[in-house]
Amino acid sequence: MENQAPQPFDVVFLDPPFHQNLLQASCELLENRGWLTERAWIYTESEGAPSGLPMPANWRLHREKNAGQVHYALWERG
């Protein structure tokens, strides 16, 4: 299995199954494997407030909201 994306991504959408602790691991893989461009945008959905999640240190929370039980956020890498 190839670990490097053919080209890094500018925009990524992450909506992993809830209550399985997959969001943080997915974010770490994106960051550590070089799958993101320098100024990538990452949209996430989660069962908890995004601002309380341990995201990569170089990701800045741009905006967060919730709709019912779904919390969603837009992160900027850089």
C-alpha positions as CSV (number, residue, x, y, z in Angstrom):
1,M,0.0,0.0,0.0
2,E,1.3,3.4,-1.0
3,N,1.5,5.9,1.9
4,Q,2.1,9.0,-0.1
5,A,-0.8,10.7,-2.0
6,P,0.0,11.4,-5.6
7,Q,-0.6,15.1,-4.9
8,P,-1.3,16.7,-1.5
9,F,-4.9,17.8,-1.0
10,D,-6.1,21.4,-0.7
11,V,-9.5,20.5,0.8
12,V,-10.4,17.4,2.9
13,F,-13.8,16.3,4.3
14,L,-13.7,14.0,7.3
15,D,-16.9,12.5,8.7
16,P,-15.9,9.3,10.4
17,P,-18.3,7.0,12.3
18,F,-19.1,8.5,15.7
19,H,-17.9,7.0,19.0
20,Q,-15.1,5.1,17.5
21,N,-12.2,7.5,18.1
22,L,-11.4,7.8,14.4
23,L,-11.3,11.5,13.8
24,Q,-8.1,12.3,15.7
25,A,-6.3,9.3,14.1
26,S,-7.4,10.4,10.6
27,C,-6.2,14.0,11.2
28,E,-2.8,12.7,12.4
29,L,-2.5,10.5,9.3
30,L,-3.3,13.4,7.0
31,E,-0.7,15.6,8.8
32,N,2.1,13.0,9.3
33,R,1.9,11.4,5.8
34,G,2.2,14.7,3.9
35,W,-1.3,14.3,2.4
36,L,-2.1,18.1,2.8
37,T,-0.9,21.2,1.1
38,E,0.7,23.9,3.2
39,R,-2.5,25.9,3.4
40,A,-5.1,23.1,3.2
41,W,-8.6,23.4,4.6
42,I,-10.1,20.5,6.5
43,Y,-13.8,20.1,7.3
44,T,-14.7,17.8,10.1
45,E,-17.8,16.3,11.7
46,S,-17.8,14.9,15.2
47,E,-20.0,13.9,18.1
48,G,-18.2,16.4,20.4
49,A,-17.2,20.1,20.2
50,P,-14.3,20.5,17.8
51,S,-12.5,23.1,19.9
52,G,-12.0,20.4,22.6
53,L,-10.4,17.9,20.3
54,P,-6.6,17.4,20.2
55,M,-5.9,18.4,16.6
56,P,-2.4,18.9,15.0
57,A,-0.7,21.9,16.5
58,N,-0.4,23.7,13.1
59,W,-4.2,23.5,12.4
60,R,-6.2,26.6,13.3
61,L,-9.9,26.4,14.1
62,H,-11.6,28.8,11.6
63,R,-15.2,28.1,12.5
64,E,-17.3,25.6,14.4
65,K,-21.1,25.1,14.8
66,N,-23.5,22.3,15.6
67,A,-26.7,21.0,14.2
68,G,-28.5,18.6,16.6
69,Q,-25.9,16.1,17.8
70,V,-23.4,16.8,15.0
71,H,-20.6,19.3,15.6
72,Y,-18.8,20.5,12.5
73,A,-15.7,22.6,12.0
74,L,-13.5,24.1,9.4
75,W,-9.8,24.0,10.1
76,E,-7.0,25.8,8.3
77,R,-3.6,24.2,8.1
78,G,-0.6,26.5,8.4
